[in-house]
């Protein structure tokens, strides 16, 4: 017998694109869709997009995305396949910020658009050190979590007047204050990831609240 098959509805996935895209909204995707394809469906990026600060929230996990490396250097590792319920957030280029986590009193995000932010000021913005902090072994994690550059800062030297140790920070730097000597990179990741996720969720929630006022 002849059987006619009629497609009533294609399965689709809802993905949220927020921040510096031309049409921030929930979009519905069919079939395999890459990050760049999803951004294109939202009208593309605005001129104010911070290509270094984008990230995806996926099932309570933060996935940093270096759009600069993807779009200007052709690094296809960042052109990930988007999944149902993903939240893709593209910050404003003026939203320069660093993350301060670890043995500080208030792990926080420190904004610094239009000025130079140094290590001492970032630590002060986080309420200063906990008693357990190892001040001589502060880690500045730069360039994302996959292949970062790690700079060690001895805060005791800053206290003693060595201003050269009080380096300027870059946007998206992570200032990590350990409680004791930190060796392997996997151990650092395990310690800082929960704090980073909490801070980034806060940024995204703030965007939702301000957008819907």
Secondary structure as UniProt FT lines:
FT   STRAND          13..19
FT   TURN            22..23
FT   STRAND          25..29
FT   HELIX           35..41
FT   TURN            42..43
FT   TURN            47..48
FT   TURN            51..52
FT   STRAND          54..58
FT   TURN            59..60
FT   STRAND          61..65
FT   HELIX           67..73
FT   HELIX           76..78
FT   TURN            84..85
FT   STRAND          87..90
FT   TURN            93..94
FT   STRAND          97..102
FT   STRAND          108..111
FT   TURN            113..114
FT   HELIX           119..125
FT   TURN            126..127
FT   TURN            131..132
FT   HELIX           135..137
FT   STRAND          138..142
FT   STRAND          149..153
FT   HELIX           155..159
FT   TURN            160..161
FT   HELIX           163..165
FT   TURN            171..172
FT   STRAND          174..177
FT   HELIX           185..211
//
